[in-house]
Amino acid sequence: MTERSLADTPLLLPPELAKRQKEFCEYLHSARDRLDKFASSNGWGYLADKSFVDSWEVFAEKPAFDQRLCALLELPKETTLPATFSAALERRVLLSVTPEIYQKNYPQGHEPEAYAKLLCHEMAHRLHIRILDGNEEAMGPTWFYEGFALFVASQFSDSYQPLSREELQNLFSEQERGDYRRYAAAFRQLAGIAGSLTDLLAWPEKPDFIKRIEALIETAD
């Protein structure tokens, strides 16, 4: 993505954040640079040539962020979103709370360049969909597609510790959203032993997806 196209991305800040416009622009540059380098290094540079974002809205209050996200998703206004939800990219609109709110509501995510990584994570979901030729339903279970976005953004990479086979099995069977640090570890672990990341991303659409994952784990033992 060119510097001009990034500069042309409308940034909507509340009045109390107006003086921080340059700071937020730098976050977006850093996030896109991180995404572009990952895409290029894996042969997906052509998928990142076009922008993922038409506008970016930053919120100084979490309730305002929640209301805007619910509106974009066409959810009831009374929908309660988890406190940890801090950014989203829907209908080409990037939404986020401030870095301070993100750190307060998700302290376990505190790491170098945490906010830029958060923005990169949201764009990584859109890259994932492009890799799958627009088939969002083929992204796989929550731990898998969130794990991929965490992997792209290099979140929790400094604290990475491989999971045991039992921990992985427990993760695969979970139905509710869990600890993103475990998602990051699991996907990083699988990516490290998979022959092709492109092939790995195609597995969720296969009827034997979990069996393939289990077989992959066994090869690493």
Wavefront OBJ file of the C-alpha trace (Angstrom):
o trace
v 0.000 0.000 0.000
v 1.394 3.383 -0.949
v 2.089 6.113 1.544
v -0.371 8.343 -0.351
v -3.240 5.849 -0.019
v -2.618 5.529 3.711
v -2.489 9.285 4.075
v -5.815 9.500 2.250
v -7.559 7.170 4.727
v -10.021 9.366 6.626
v -9.317 9.329 10.363
v -12.218 10.269 12.603
v -11.125 11.331 16.077
v -13.266 12.768 18.877
v -12.366 16.369 19.808
v -10.347 15.317 22.855
v -8.039 13.233 20.643
v -7.601 15.736 17.808
v -4.084 16.695 18.911
v -2.979 13.063 18.579
v -3.762 12.717 14.880
v -0.103 12.272 13.874
v 0.333 9.597 16.540
v -2.636 7.616 15.248
v -1.489 7.949 11.651
v 1.826 6.419 12.690
v 0.005 3.496 14.283
v -1.798 2.816 11.011
v 1.437 3.044 9.009
v 3.089 0.585 11.368
v 0.154 -1.814 11.202
v 0.040 -1.788 7.407
v 3.799 -2.170 7.137
v 3.629 -5.225 9.408
v 0.799 -6.728 7.340
v 2.481 -5.983 4.011
v 5.754 -7.601 5.066
v 3.956 -10.741 6.198
v 1.914 -10.954 2.995
v 4.957 -10.439 0.773
v 7.069 -12.985 2.632
v 4.370 -15.631 2.107
v 3.594 -14.934 -1.534
v 0.410 -12.989 -0.847
v 1.692 -9.524 -1.620
v -0.747 -9.193 -4.518
v -3.630 -9.701 -2.085
v -2.486 -6.773 0.035
v -2.074 -4.336 -2.858
v -5.577 -2.979 -2.430
v -6.649 -1.226 0.743
v -8.616 -3.050 3.418
v -9.842 0.167 5.031
v -11.888 3.089 3.721
v -11.997 4.956 7.034
v -10.821 4.625 10.630
v -12.830 5.714 13.656
v -11.193 5.965 17.084
v -13.280 6.129 20.238
v -12.320 7.681 23.550
v -15.029 5.711 25.360
v -15.703 1.969 25.170
v -19.539 2.267 25.152
v -19.374 4.485 22.067
v -17.157 1.914 20.337
v -19.589 -0.861 21.242
v -22.585 1.072 19.923
v -20.873 1.814 16.613
v -19.747 -1.784 16.149
v -23.220 -3.100 16.919
v -24.641 -0.706 14.338
v -22.200 -1.920 11.674
v -23.011 -5.530 12.505
v -26.728 -4.739 12.654
v -26.957 -6.078 16.188
v -29.527 -4.883 18.739
v -28.425 -1.718 20.528
v -28.652 -3.484 23.879
v -26.094 -6.117 22.825
v -23.321 -6.407 25.405
v -19.842 -6.845 23.951
v -16.926 -8.210 25.983
v -14.780 -5.559 27.652
v -11.755 -6.953 25.816
v -13.205 -6.164 22.360
v -11.067 -3.201 21.370
v -10.975 -3.086 17.566
v -12.856 -4.376 14.544
v -12.893 -4.027 10.774
v -16.375 -4.303 9.320
v -17.694 -3.048 5.981
v -14.246 -1.562 5.332
v -14.575 0.645 8.429
v -11.814 0.198 10.992
v -12.957 0.855 14.556
v -10.828 0.989 17.686
v -10.680 2.332 21.190
v -7.639 4.324 22.291
v -4.364 2.589 23.221
v -5.038 3.487 26.852
v -8.449 1.800 26.892
v -7.025 -1.223 25.094
v -4.290 -1.637 27.697
v -6.716 -1.154 30.579
v -9.339 -3.602 29.290
v -6.862 -6.163 27.956
v -3.716 -5.932 30.122
v -2.501 -9.375 29.033
v -2.075 -7.911 25.555
v 0.520 -5.403 26.729
v 3.711 -5.837 24.668
v 5.915 -3.733 22.383
v 3.884 -2.130 19.559
v 0.725 -3.642 21.036
v -1.649 -1.086 19.495
v -0.219 -1.293 15.975
v -0.389 -5.080 16.266
v -4.039 -4.797 17.285
v -4.829 -2.855 14.107
v -2.781 -5.290 12.016
v -4.732 -8.170 13.564
v -8.022 -6.772 12.291
v -6.671 -6.292 8.776
v -5.203 -9.804 8.907
v -8.721 -11.212 9.120
v -9.506 -9.505 5.808
v -6.280 -10.822 4.266
v -7.325 -14.295 5.409
v -10.635 -13.948 3.569
v -8.852 -12.826 0.397
v -6.536 -15.844 0.616
v -9.689 -17.987 0.684
v -11.086 -16.220 -2.396
v -13.706 -14.434 -0.328
v -15.089 -17.534 1.389
v -15.419 -16.288 4.970
v -17.127 -19.533 6.014
v -13.890 -21.425 5.268
v -11.829 -19.551 7.879
v -12.295 -22.351 10.388
v -13.072 -22.381 14.110
v -12.410 -19.383 16.338
v -9.069 -20.621 17.649
v -7.836 -21.116 14.084
v -8.811 -17.856 12.418
v -7.970 -15.796 15.483
v -4.715 -17.716 15.754
v -3.858 -16.801 12.173
v -4.522 -13.090 12.784
v -2.401 -13.211 15.939
v 0.340 -14.943 13.955
v 0.262 -12.334 11.190
v 0.483 -9.484 13.706
v 3.201 -11.264 15.746
v 1.151 -10.872 18.905
v 2.505 -12.736 21.931
v 5.506 -13.871 19.877
v 7.997 -12.891 22.575
v 6.223 -15.020 25.179
v 5.585 -18.003 22.908
v 5.666 -21.426 24.553
v 4.522 -24.563 22.687
v 1.412 -26.248 24.072
v 1.351 -29.885 25.091
v -0.711 -32.352 23.069
v -3.303 -32.413 25.852
v -3.513 -28.602 25.876
v -3.983 -28.581 22.106
v -6.681 -31.244 22.271
v -8.540 -29.243 24.926
v -8.286 -26.124 22.786
v -9.676 -27.864 19.703
v -12.772 -29.006 21.610
v -13.630 -25.637 23.177
v -16.878 -24.037 22.047
v -16.571 -20.645 23.746
v -13.965 -17.966 23.072
v -10.939 -18.441 25.262
v -7.486 -17.029 25.918
v -6.014 -15.504 22.768
v -2.520 -16.276 24.028
v -3.344 -19.963 23.651
v -4.712 -19.358 20.150
v -1.487 -17.595 19.219
v 0.655 -20.399 20.609
v -1.386 -23.140 18.926
v -1.341 -21.537 15.485
v 2.341 -20.635 15.698
v 3.061 -24.215 16.704
v 1.104 -25.633 13.750
v 2.574 -23.136 11.282
v 6.033 -24.172 12.394
v 5.504 -27.815 11.464
v 3.136 -27.480 8.507
v 4.745 -27.890 5.118
v 2.803 -24.990 3.628
v 0.934 -22.174 5.302
v -1.282 -21.867 2.245
v -2.256 -25.537 2.525
v -2.843 -25.187 6.268
v -5.309 -22.347 5.706
v -7.254 -24.564 3.291
v -7.703 -27.373 5.837
v -10.730 -25.997 7.772
v -12.909 -26.575 4.711
v -11.956 -30.261 4.669
v -14.282 -32.733 6.417
v -11.294 -34.273 8.193
v -9.881 -30.953 9.416
v -9.284 -31.984 13.043
v -7.845 -35.350 11.996
v -5.382 -33.525 9.758
v -4.409 -31.245 12.643
v -3.961 -34.190 15.006
v -1.847 -36.031 12.435
v 0.319 -32.944 12.019
v 0.885 -32.771 15.763
v 1.888 -36.421 15.838
v 4.587 -35.830 13.242
v 6.218 -33.332 15.596
v 6.374 -35.723 18.569
l 1 2 3 4 5 6 7 8 9 10 11 12 13 14 15 16 17 18 19 20 21 22 23 24 25 26 27 28 29 30 31 32 33 34 35 36 37 38 39 40 41 42 43 44 45 46 47 48 49 50 51 52 53 54 55 56 57 58 59 60 61 62 63 64 65 66 67 68 69 70 71 72 73 74 75 76 77 78 79 80 81 82 83 84 85 86 87 88 89 90 91 92 93 94 95 96 97 98 99 100 101 102 103 104 105 106 107 108 109 110 111 112 113 114 115 116 117 118 119 120 121 122 123 124 125 126 127 128 129 130 131 132 133 134 135 136 137 138 139 140 141 142 143 144 145 146 147 148 149 150 151 152 153 154 155 156 157 158 159 160 161 162 163 164 165 166 167 168 169 170 171 172 173 174 175 176 177 178 179 180 181 182 183 184 185 186 187 188 189 190 191 192 193 194 195 196 197 198 199 200 201 202 203 204 205 206 207 208 209 210 211 212 213 214 215 216 217 218 219 220 221
